[in-house]
Amino acid sequence: MLDVAAAILALSLQGPIRTTEHVYRPPTRQQVADGWDDLSGSQRERALHNYQRYLQLPDDKRRDIDQRYEKWKKLPGSDKDRYRKKHDEYRGMGLVGDD
């Protein structure tokens, strides 16, 4: 009986049990693009130019771009990395326009 009392006393001296460590937390929202402040000057210019061109497109073209972007966001990270690498290679060869 003394052992049980000693065990209860030892547990009570440890303080409350932290239950939050085992609580499910949904993953935080994944960032799909760099923030404006993270871009270099030339990247900002290019991003702004691309956005202005996007705004001038007809509705059906913008909708198509939006749908492709939503599809892109659902890709696994490894596929995104592979596509980014290919895109960078093409850009380096002059096959993808920077305008």
N, CA and C of each residue as an Amber inpcrd file, in Angstrom:
protein
   297
   0.8260000  -1.1850000   0.0000000   0.0000000   0.0000000   0.0000000
   0.8700000   1.2480000   0.0000000   1.9820000   1.1490000   0.6930000
   2.8910000   2.2730000   0.7560000   3.4670000   2.5950000  -0.6210000
   3.6950000   1.5530000  -1.4490000   4.2300000   1.7580000  -2.7940000
   3.2350000   2.5080000  -3.6750000   1.9650000   2.2200000  -3.5400000
   0.9320000   2.8920000  -4.3240000   0.8660000   4.3690000  -3.9270000
   0.9280000   4.6440000  -2.6350000   0.8840000   6.0210000  -2.1620000
   2.1150000   6.7840000  -2.6430000   3.2590000   6.1530000  -2.6330000
   4.4870000   6.8010000  -3.0860000   4.4010000   7.0960000  -4.5920000
   3.8180000   6.1740000  -5.3590000   3.6640000   6.3710000  -6.8060000
   2.7120000   7.5310000  -7.0900000   1.6120000   7.6070000  -6.3660000
   0.6480000   8.6980000  -6.5580000   1.2900000  10.0310000  -6.1890000
   2.0320000  10.0530000  -5.1080000   2.7150000  11.2680000  -4.6920000
   3.7350000  11.7010000  -5.7450000   4.4900000  10.7560000  -6.2910000
   5.5030000  11.0760000  -7.3000000   4.8460000  11.6390000  -8.5610000
   3.7250000  11.0610000  -8.9660000   3.0170000  11.5390000 -10.1540000
   2.4290000  12.9290000  -9.9290000   1.9280000  13.1680000  -8.7320000
   1.3120000  14.4640000  -8.4640000   2.3530000  15.5810000  -8.4210000
   3.5780000  15.2680000  -8.0670000   4.6280000  16.2730000  -8.0200000
   5.1450000  16.6500000  -9.4110000   4.8440000  15.8330000 -10.4240000
   5.3190000  16.1150000 -11.7800000   4.4760000  17.1790000 -12.4740000
   3.3720000  17.5320000 -11.9420000   2.5290000  18.5540000 -12.5500000
   1.5150000  17.9430000 -13.5100000   0.7520000  18.8050000 -14.1640000
  -0.2910000  18.2980000 -15.0550000   0.3000000  17.5910000 -16.2750000
  -0.4580000  16.6590000 -16.7890000  -0.0470000  15.9280000 -17.9830000
  -0.3500000  16.7940000 -19.2070000   0.6210000  16.9050000 -20.0860000
   0.4110000  17.6960000 -21.3110000  -0.3110000  16.8420000 -22.3460000
  -1.5500000  17.1810000 -22.5800000  -2.3170000  16.4120000 -23.5610000
  -2.2480000  17.0410000 -24.9470000  -1.7820000  18.2620000 -25.0380000
  -1.7640000  18.9390000 -26.3370000  -0.7340000  18.3400000 -27.2890000
   0.2450000  17.6080000 -26.7660000   1.2460000  17.0030000 -27.6350000
   0.6500000  15.9020000 -28.4930000  -0.4510000  15.3480000 -28.0830000
  -1.0470000  14.2290000 -28.8020000  -2.3390000  14.6120000 -29.5100000
  -2.6460000  15.8770000 -29.5260000  -3.8580000  16.3450000 -30.1820000
  -3.5630000  16.5470000 -31.6600000  -4.4720000  16.1010000 -32.5250000
  -4.2880000  16.2820000 -33.9700000  -4.3370000  17.7600000 -34.3160000
  -3.3610000  18.1860000 -35.0670000  -3.3400000  19.5560000 -35.5850000
  -3.2840000  19.4640000 -37.0930000  -4.2210000  20.0900000 -37.7760000
  -4.1670000  20.0360000 -39.2380000  -2.9030000  20.7310000 -39.7310000
  -2.3800000  20.2720000 -40.8570000  -1.1630000  20.9070000 -41.3620000
  -1.3990000  22.3710000 -41.6850000  -0.3510000  23.1570000 -41.5110000
  -0.4720000  24.5720000 -41.8460000  -0.5450000  24.7100000 -43.3560000
  -1.1100000  25.8150000 -43.8000000  -1.2690000  26.0480000 -45.2300000
   0.0960000  26.0950000 -45.8950000   0.2390000  25.3000000 -46.9480000
   1.5030000  25.2530000 -47.6630000   1.6500000  26.4910000 -48.5310000
   2.8210000  27.0730000 -48.4980000   3.0720000  28.2390000 -49.3260000
   3.4580000  27.7460000 -50.7090000   2.7030000  28.1780000 -51.7230000
   2.9610000  27.7220000 -53.0850000   3.8350000  28.6740000 -53.8640000
   4.0650000  29.8340000 -53.3610000   4.8930000  30.8090000 -54.0660000
   5.6620000  31.6450000 -53.0540000   6.7240000  32.2370000 -53.5410000
   7.4830000  33.1440000 -52.6900000   6.6650000  34.3910000 -52.4060000
   6.8680000  34.9710000 -51.2500000   6.2170000  36.2220000 -50.9300000
   6.8590000  37.3650000 -51.7020000   6.1290000  38.4310000 -51.8820000
   6.6090000  39.5880000 -52.6230000   7.9370000  40.0870000 -52.0540000
   8.0390000  40.1160000 -50.7250000   9.2620000  40.6100000 -50.0770000
  10.4570000  39.6850000 -50.2880000  10.1920000  38.4190000 -50.6490000
  11.2740000  37.4580000 -50.8610000  11.8450000  37.5130000 -52.2730000
  11.1870000  38.2410000 -53.1690000  11.6220000  38.2990000 -54.5600000
  12.6860000  39.3730000 -54.7740000  13.5590000  39.1040000 -55.7420000
  14.5520000  40.1180000 -56.1240000  13.8510000  41.1650000 -56.9870000
  14.5380000  42.2410000 -57.2930000  13.9520000  43.3040000 -58.1130000
  13.4980000  42.8110000 -59.4800000  14.3480000  42.0090000 -60.1440000
  13.9720000  41.5090000 -61.4750000  12.8110000  40.5190000 -61.3870000
  12.7790000  39.7240000 -60.3140000  11.6620000  38.7960000 -60.1340000
  10.3530000  39.5520000 -59.8980000  10.4340000  40.6420000 -59.1580000
   9.2380000  41.4550000 -58.9280000   8.7290000  42.0580000 -60.2330000
   9.6610000  42.5690000 -61.0360000   9.2580000  43.1420000 -62.3290000
   8.5760000  42.0950000 -63.1890000   9.1670000  40.9210000 -63.2420000
   8.6000000  39.8420000 -64.0560000   7.2340000  39.4230000 -63.5250000
   7.1000000  39.3090000 -62.2140000   5.8240000  38.9190000 -61.6170000
   4.7500000  39.9640000 -61.9170000   5.0950000  41.2260000 -61.7780000
   4.1360000  42.2920000 -62.0500000   3.7360000  42.2950000 -63.5240000
   4.7150000  42.1290000 -64.3980000   4.4380000  42.0900000 -65.8370000
   3.5210000  40.9080000 -66.1840000   3.8240000  39.7410000 -65.6110000
   2.9860000  38.5570000 -65.8570000   1.5580000  38.7830000 -65.3550000
   1.4250000  39.3980000 -64.2040000   0.0910000  39.6460000 -63.6500000
  -0.6810000  40.6350000 -64.5120000  -0.0120000  41.6660000 -64.9950000
  -0.6770000  42.6340000 -65.8680000  -1.1310000  41.9790000 -67.1700000
  -0.2860000  41.1000000 -67.7220000  -0.6910000  40.3590000 -68.9320000
  -1.8800000  39.4600000 -68.6370000  -1.8620000  38.8040000 -67.4740000
  -2.9630000  37.9270000 -67.0730000  -4.2740000  38.7120000 -67.0250000
  -4.2400000  39.9130000 -66.4470000  -5.4510000  40.7240000 -66.3290000
  -6.0090000  41.1420000 -67.6850000  -5.1600000  41.2190000 -68.6980000
  -5.6030000  41.6340000 -70.0250000  -6.1420000  40.4810000 -70.8670000
  -5.9810000  39.2610000 -70.3860000  -6.4560000  38.1000000 -71.1470000
  -7.9750000  38.0350000 -71.1440000  -8.5520000  37.4190000 -72.1730000
 -10.0050000  37.1710000 -72.1620000 -10.3730000  36.2270000 -71.0130000
 -11.6170000  36.2840000 -70.5970000 -12.0780000  35.4830000 -69.4470000
 -11.7840000  33.9960000 -69.6040000 -12.0110000  33.4400000 -70.8010000
 -11.8060000  32.0020000 -70.9790000 -10.3350000  31.6160000 -70.8310000
  -9.4380000  32.4680000 -71.2710000  -7.9960000  32.1940000 -71.1170000
  -7.5850000  32.2750000 -69.6470000  -8.1100000  33.2680000 -68.9380000
  -7.7950000  33.3760000 -67.5030000  -8.3400000  32.1660000 -66.7480000
  -9.5400000  31.7490000 -67.1010000 -10.1440000  30.5890000 -66.4460000
  -9.2840000  29.3420000 -66.6950000  -8.7740000  29.1950000 -67.9180000
  -7.9090000  28.0710000 -68.2420000  -6.6380000  28.1010000 -67.3980000
  -6.0290000  29.2800000 -67.2730000  -4.8200000  29.4240000 -66.4530000
  -5.1320000  29.1000000 -64.9930000  -6.2520000  29.5800000 -64.4970000
  -6.6450000  29.3160000 -63.1090000  -6.8360000  27.8220000 -62.8670000
  -7.4600000  27.1360000 -63.8250000  -7.6830000  25.6920000 -63.6800000
  -6.3660000  24.9280000 -63.6930000  -5.4570000  25.3300000 -64.5780000
  -4.1500000  24.6670000 -64.6170000  -3.3750000  24.9210000 -63.3270000
  -3.5160000  26.1250000 -62.7650000  -2.8330000  26.4310000 -61.5050000
  -3.4020000  25.5960000 -60.3570000  -4.7090000  25.4450000 -60.3170000
  -5.3260000  24.6080000 -59.2750000  -4.8470000  23.1660000 -59.3990000
  -4.7250000  22.6850000 -60.6250000  -4.2180000  21.3330000 -60.8580000
  -2.7640000  21.2320000 -60.3950000  -1.9650000  22.2600000 -60.6740000
  -0.5610000  22.3070000 -60.2590000  -0.4450000  22.2290000 -58.7380000
  -1.3060000  22.9640000 -58.0310000  -1.2290000  22.9900000 -56.5600000
  -1.4870000  21.6190000 -55.9620000  -2.2290000  20.7680000 -56.6500000
  -2.5650000  19.4370000 -56.1290000  -1.4920000  18.3960000 -56.4200000
  -0.5020000  18.7360000 -57.2400000   0.5620000  17.7900000 -57.5630000
   1.4260000  17.5020000 -56.3360000   1.9660000  16.2900000 -56.2540000
   2.9170000  15.9970000 -55.1720000   4.1640000  16.8660000 -55.3270000
   4.8230000  17.1300000 -54.2180000   6.0000000  17.9820000 -54.2220000
   7.0960000  17.5070000 -55.1560000   7.2850000  16.1830000 -55.2630000
   8.3440000  15.6600000 -56.1300000   8.0630000  15.9910000 -57.5930000
   6.7990000  15.9330000 -58.0050000   6.4480000  16.2870000 -59.3820000
   6.6570000  17.7740000 -59.6220000   6.2780000  18.5880000 -58.6420000
   6.4760000  20.0320000 -58.7830000   7.9570000  20.3590000 -58.9400000
   8.7880000  19.7110000 -58.1220000  10.2260000  19.9500000 -58.1960000
  10.7750000  19.5600000 -59.5630000  10.3020000  18.4200000 -60.0780000
  10.7550000  17.9610000 -61.3840000  10.3570000  18.9500000 -62.4690000
   9.1150000  19.4360000 -62.4380000   8.6470000  20.4080000 -63.4330000
   9.3930000  21.7400000 -63.3220000   9.6570000  22.1650000 -62.0980000
  10.4090000  23.4140000 -61.9130000  11.8100000  23.3000000 -62.5100000
  12.4450000  22.1460000 -62.2540000  13.7990000  21.9240000 -62.7730000
  13.7860000  21.9770000 -64.3040000  12.8230000  21.3020000 -64.9280000
  12.7180000  21.3220000 -66.3890000  12.4760000  22.7400000 -66.8980000
  11.6000000  23.4620000 -66.2280000  11.2950000  24.8320000 -66.6270000
  12.5500000  25.7020000 -66.5620000  13.3100000  25.5440000 -65.4850000
  14.5500000  26.3140000 -65.3460000  15.5540000  25.9560000 -66.4380000
  15.6160000  24.6600000 -66.7970000  16.5070000  24.2450000 -67.8790000
  16.0750000  24.8810000 -69.1980000  14.7830000  24.8570000 -69.4840000
  14.2750000  25.4520000 -70.7200000  14.5190000  26.9600000 -70.7460000
  14.3220000  27.5980000 -69.6020000  14.5610000  29.0380000 -69.5320000
  16.0260000  29.3390000 -69.8200000  16.9100000  28.5170000 -69.2930000
  18.3360000  28.6950000 -69.5330000  18.7160000  28.5030000 -70.9930000
  17.9500000  27.6900000 -71.7100000  18.2320000  27.4530000 -73.1210000
  17.4970000  28.4600000 -74.0160000  16.7150000  29.3350000 -73.4130000
  15.9930000  30.3260000 -74.2000000  14.6980000  29.7960000 -74.7990000
  14.2200000  28.6220000 -74.3290000  13.0050000  28.0210000 -74.8730000
  11.7400000  28.5210000 -74.1880000  11.9040000  29.1380000 -73.0310000
  10.7540000  29.6890000 -72.3030000  10.9900000  31.1890000 -72.2020000
  10.0260000  31.9560000 -72.6730000  10.1900000  33.4030000 -72.6730000
  10.1360000  34.0120000 -71.2930000  10.9150000  35.0300000 -71.0920000
  10.8980000  35.7820000 -69.8350000  10.1160000  37.0630000 -69.9760000
   9.5030000  37.2840000 -71.1120000   8.8160000  38.5500000 -71.3260000
   7.4620000  38.6000000 -70.7230000
